[in-house]
Amino acid sequence: MAPYNEFSDFLRRHFSCKVQKISINAGFTCPNRDGTCGLGGCTYCNNQTFNPDYCRTEKSITQQLKEGKQFFARKYSSMKYLAYFQAYTNTYSGLELLKQKYEEALAVTDIVGLVIGTRPDCMPDDLLNYLTTLNQRTFLLIEYGIESANDATLCRINRGHTWQDTIDAVNRTAAHGILTGGHIILGLPDETRDELIAQAACVSHLPLTTLKLHQLQLIQGTRMAYEYKQHPEHFHIPDIDEYIDLVIDYIEHLRPDLVLERFVSQSPADLLIAPDWGVKNYEFNHRLLRRMQQRNARQGRLYLPTS
């Protein structure tokens, strides 16, 4: 038994078959890209780092899902799929267009639910009401990009929203009975280890079901890569063992029932500046588990619930 709540176990509780997420690029943008609350997007962001080859906006959602299914079918002959609206802000449009895109995905054979990635400032009430009805007929997980609980950091990386926006969005979504996830980046500039451990408690007090963690990655062509070149003293690039120990410390301060989906991310070698650890995600997980066993660590061991 793993010393933390694994996402695979979470999926098994919801599905009797093997389920795989298929990423979609549905052609959205972000309010910090189009001038609504900023320009240029997040300073660390380059969506090329996580979009599979079949995720192209010139392809329909149906076509992207069909190609994704073909890719995963090589590994598993019998599988169901979750349509993962991943690229950019996937609730940032008019309600009717959003409905059209979500319903198109659900109409594809073997799609058994949706995972929708978005920002905390992009969940209007009319959309949340529609998602509540959608949640009654299919699996639905809303995944918010939280990234940090520090407003100074959020401003510095040009997120265009605040920690209070995260609190409000997560509380509203969970109150509608919708599974709610969060995404955190560990290692943003000038955030200390102590601040990150304190952040684990802040995140734990939100009504989240799932959480993703991953290391800060400096990517070619981003504003943050330029900042790193100009002022490397604002960044701390850990080696893999140091990062593993940070993740363990973070996990031990998290709420024990949070489902942890991942701890690390991989970017294409031709785009990645640092950190370049040269390990696959599954290799990282094996090293993490081994280190947790050595430390006798477990999720929630140091979590302090509050009233």
Order of alpha helices (4+ residues) and beta strands (2+ residues): alpha-beta-alpha-beta-alpha-beta-alpha-beta-alpha-alpha-beta-alpha-beta-beta-alpha-alpha-beta-beta-alpha
